[in-house]
Amino acid sequence: DCMCQVIELRENGELPTFLSKRRNAHQKEAQLAMASLRKEVRKDPEAWLKKRMPLLETRSGDPWVKDVLKALAGHERIAC
């Protein structure tokens, strides 16, 4: 059903307009979510990481894993 709708939009020349509207809607949602996330992280980055990444608090595993996870989480960039 969805594929038929996509084909119909394409054939009617409405697909680019439809896609740009969808992208704009998702971009606005993503911007609001990131703003909320940045606000929460700025309050206390360490607490945010601990709350979201329990592995950072465990004693098991290699110590370098925690450093890799912190880098992947990008907590330094988010908090800026």
CYANA upper distance limits for C-alpha pairs under 8 A (distance plus 0.5 A):
  1 ASP  CA      5 GLN  CA      6.97
  2 CYS  CA      6 VAL  CA      6.82
  3 MET  CA      7 ILE  CA      6.68
  4 CYS  CA      8 GLU  CA      6.56
  5 GLN  CA      9 LEU  CA      6.65
  6 VAL  CA     10 ARG  CA      6.67
  6 VAL  CA     15 LEU  CA      7.67
  7 ILE  CA     11 GLU  CA      6.58
  8 GLU  CA     12 ASN  CA      6.63
  9 LEU  CA     13 GLY  CA      6.63
  9 LEU  CA     14 GLU  CA      5.43
  9 LEU  CA     15 LEU  CA      5.31
  9 LEU  CA     18 PHE  CA      8.45
 10 ARG  CA     14 GLU  CA      6.45
 10 ARG  CA     15 LEU  CA      5.36
 10 ARG  CA     16 PRO  CA      8.47
 14 GLU  CA     18 PHE  CA      6.68
 15 LEU  CA     19 LEU  CA      6.55
 16 PRO  CA     20 SER  CA      6.63
 17 THR  CA     21 LYS  CA      6.78
 18 PHE  CA     22 ARG  CA      6.82
 19 LEU  CA     23 ARG  CA      6.58
 20 SER  CA     24 ASN  CA      6.61
 21 LYS  CA     25 ALA  CA      6.74
 22 ARG  CA     26 HIS  CA      6.72
 23 ARG  CA     27 GLN  CA      6.48
 24 ASN  CA     28 LYS  CA      6.71
 25 ALA  CA     29 GLU  CA      6.91
 26 HIS  CA     30 ALA  CA      6.53
 27 GLN  CA     31 GLN  CA      6.52
 28 LYS  CA     32 LEU  CA      6.75
 29 GLU  CA     33 ALA  CA      6.65
 30 ALA  CA     34 MET  CA      6.54
 31 GLN  CA     35 ALA  CA      6.57
 32 LEU  CA     36 SER  CA      6.74
 33 ALA  CA     37 LEU  CA      6.62
 34 MET  CA     38 ARG  CA      6.45
 35 ALA  CA     39 LYS  CA      6.68
 36 SER  CA     40 GLU  CA      6.83
 37 LEU  CA     41 VAL  CA      6.60
 37 LEU  CA     78 ILE  CA      8.45
 38 ARG  CA     42 ARG  CA      6.49
 38 ARG  CA     78 ILE  CA      6.27
 38 ARG  CA     79 ALA  CA      6.33
 38 ARG  CA     80 CYS  CA      8.34
 39 LYS  CA     43 LYS  CA      7.16
 39 LYS  CA     79 ALA  CA      8.47
 40 GLU  CA     44 ASP  CA      7.79
 40 GLU  CA     48 TRP  CA      8.01
 41 VAL  CA     45 PRO  CA      5.28
 41 VAL  CA     48 TRP  CA      6.43
 41 VAL  CA     75 HIS  CA      8.33
 41 VAL  CA     78 ILE  CA      7.61
 41 VAL  CA     79 ALA  CA      6.09
 42 ARG  CA     79 ALA  CA      5.57
 42 ARG  CA     80 CYS  CA      8.06
 44 ASP  CA     48 TRP  CA      6.77
 45 PRO  CA     49 LEU  CA      6.75
 45 PRO  CA     75 HIS  CA      7.37
 45 PRO  CA     79 ALA  CA      7.32
 46 GLU  CA     50 LYS  CA      6.73
 47 ALA  CA     51 LYS  CA      6.52
 48 TRP  CA     52 ARG  CA      6.65
 49 LEU  CA     53 MET  CA      6.05
 49 LEU  CA     56 LEU  CA      8.24
 49 LEU  CA     70 LYS  CA      8.38
 49 LEU  CA     75 HIS  CA      8.09
 50 LYS  CA     54 PRO  CA      6.17
 50 LYS  CA     56 LEU  CA      6.85
 50 LYS  CA     57 GLU  CA      7.13
 53 MET  CA     57 GLU  CA      8.40
 54 PRO  CA     58 THR  CA      7.41
 55 LEU  CA     66 LYS  CA      7.79
 56 LEU  CA     66 LYS  CA      5.95
 56 LEU  CA     69 LEU  CA      8.38
 61 GLY  CA     65 VAL  CA      7.72
 62 ASP  CA     66 LYS  CA      8.32
 63 PRO  CA     67 ASP  CA      7.76
 64 TRP  CA     68 VAL  CA      6.82
 65 VAL  CA     69 LEU  CA      6.67
 66 LYS  CA     70 LYS  CA      6.67
 67 ASP  CA     71 ALA  CA      6.77
 68 VAL  CA     72 LEU  CA      6.66
 69 LEU  CA     73 ALA  CA      6.51
 70 LYS  CA     74 GLY  CA      6.86
 70 LYS  CA     75 HIS  CA      7.06
 71 ALA  CA     75 HIS  CA      7.64
 74 GLY  CA     78 ILE  CA      6.70
 75 HIS  CA     79 ALA  CA      6.52
 76 GLU  CA     80 CYS  CA      7.12
